[in-house]
Amino acid sequence: MTYIASANRYQTMQYRRCGNSGIKLPAISLGLWHNFGHVDVADNYRKILHLAFDSGITHFDLANNYGPPPGSAEENFGKILKEDFRDYRDELIISSKAGYTMWPGPYGDWGSKKYLVASLDQSLKRMGLDYVDIFYHHRPDPNTPLEETMAALDLIVRQGKALYVGISNYPAELASKAIKILKELGTPCLIHQPKYSMFERWVEGGLLNVLGNEGVGCIPFSPLAQGLLTDKYLHGIPEDSRAARPTGFLQKAHITDERLSQIRDLSSLAVQRGQSLAQMALAWILKDERVTSVLIGASRPEQLSDSLKAPDNIQFSAEELARIEEILAP
Ligand SMILES: NC(=O)c1ccc[n+]([C@@H]2O[C@H](COP(=O)([O-])OP(=O)(O)OC[C@H]3O[C@@H](n4cnc5c(N)ncnc54)[C@H](OP(=O)(O)O)[C@@H]3O)[C@@H](O)[C@H]2O)c1
């Protein structure tokens, strides 16, 4: 059946300006790292994408290596773009990245100009696009001059293959240098994509200040700590959960008694606020104005529906904030 986007799609989502740029992003953005590969069920991820766009999510985040197998999330997204979202391309902000291993040999990884330019060409082909809206360098490369990597991002924009560029996983000091180089090249850094959640707070030690001062946007990934910051692990490890899969970065060993006790206490606080734990965890990140959007994942539409309500209440009382600090204290 032909997909027609909901006429109400812009009525409830909040849009937040990305740093000092002209771009606004939805408070909630959707990432396709997991659940959109060839190993996943097409009917399910198609439903998730429809629900997302119908709810005002205009930003979809990909990378060359998302799948599995690597590249398959871009292929599947490209198919749905062509079949369902063809008429809506100008309403979408689509991002991709390169920085992790993608093909064999010395040119399929890290941060050389050779790798970044070739990888984006491959991503565009897989998605059937002329350009992406944002192209990121996915992780710092200690062995390539930062100037070369940033010059590659600048080149890609001048070639018309990306409208904006970003960096991901760069620590504060390196981010600061990258932002300066890009500014000098005339291609300002639009956004940084760091890992940030209640359980992973390294960005508070300086990166958020750098981004705030430089007028660069911030889109935290894994804001639900891959599902830990939800109620799903409170009564064991569900068979269909990310932690139950043999591969991946969330392992059963991460779900310790201490973690479960924190999750239980956070969940009680969320209930008092009239939110689910997932909603509170996202709201807690969105309370910081330097954050543009939270980049979530979802393995089914119901999870997305739950997370979408997070921006309804991003106010926290001093008591609530203190209680959260108390729960999170080591
Ligand atoms: N730049 C980078 O290096 C980098 C690295 C990682 C991710 N990312 C980006 O960030 C995106 C999000 O990462 P993520 O998937 O780890 O984010 P996340 O939002 O922290 O975790 C998503 C997972 O949490 C569970 N979940 C989500 N909402 C839920 C809800 N309301 N109730 C119960 N469970 C819920 C689901 O797990 P189950 O599958 O168990 O159901 C879902 O797959 C990625 O898709 C990617 O675009 C970037």
The ligand as a Gaussian input file, in Angstrom:
#p B3LYP/6-31G(d) Opt

LIG

0 1
 N       28.466000       7.817000      16.673000
 C       28.600000       6.647000      17.219000
 O       29.723000       6.143000      17.454000
 C       27.358000       5.874000      17.580000
 C       27.446000       4.709000      18.377000
 C       26.264000       4.061000      18.709000
 C       25.043000       4.572000      18.297000
 N       24.994000       5.704000      17.496000
 C       23.716000       6.246000      17.002000
 O       22.789000       6.363000      18.056000
 C       21.594000       5.646000      17.741000
 C       20.922000       5.146000      18.987000
 O       21.786000       4.261000      19.687000
 P       21.146000       3.119000      20.574000
 O       20.288000       2.256000      19.720000
 O       22.228000       2.517000      21.354000
 O       20.214000       4.042000      21.521000
 P       19.338000       3.794000      22.819000
 O       18.119000       4.627000      22.584000
 O       20.170000       4.053000      24.018000
 O       18.964000       2.244000      22.815000
 C       17.980000       1.733000      21.956000
 C       17.496000       0.387000      22.465000
 O       16.887000       0.545000      23.749000
 C       15.702000      -0.212000      23.831000
 N       14.574000       0.743000      23.923000
 C       14.424000       1.911000      23.272000
 N       13.316000       2.550000      23.666000
 C       12.747000       1.767000      24.597000
 C       11.586000       1.896000      25.382000
 N       10.826000       2.987000      25.288000
 N       11.284000       0.900000      26.247000
 C       12.078000      -0.195000      26.366000
 N       13.205000      -0.367000      25.635000
 C       13.529000       0.597000      24.772000
 C       15.654000      -1.072000      22.576000
 O       16.392000      -2.242000      22.876000
 P       15.991000      -3.706000      22.387000
 O       16.614000      -3.823000      21.047000
 O       16.632000      -4.572000      23.426000
 O       14.499000      -3.808000      22.354000
 C       16.420000      -0.219000      21.583000
 O       16.949000      -0.963000      20.530000
 C       22.092000       4.565000      16.783000
 O       21.060000       4.007000      16.000000
 C       23.078000       5.346000      15.957000
 O       22.395000       6.129000      15.007000
 C       26.133000       6.354000      17.159000

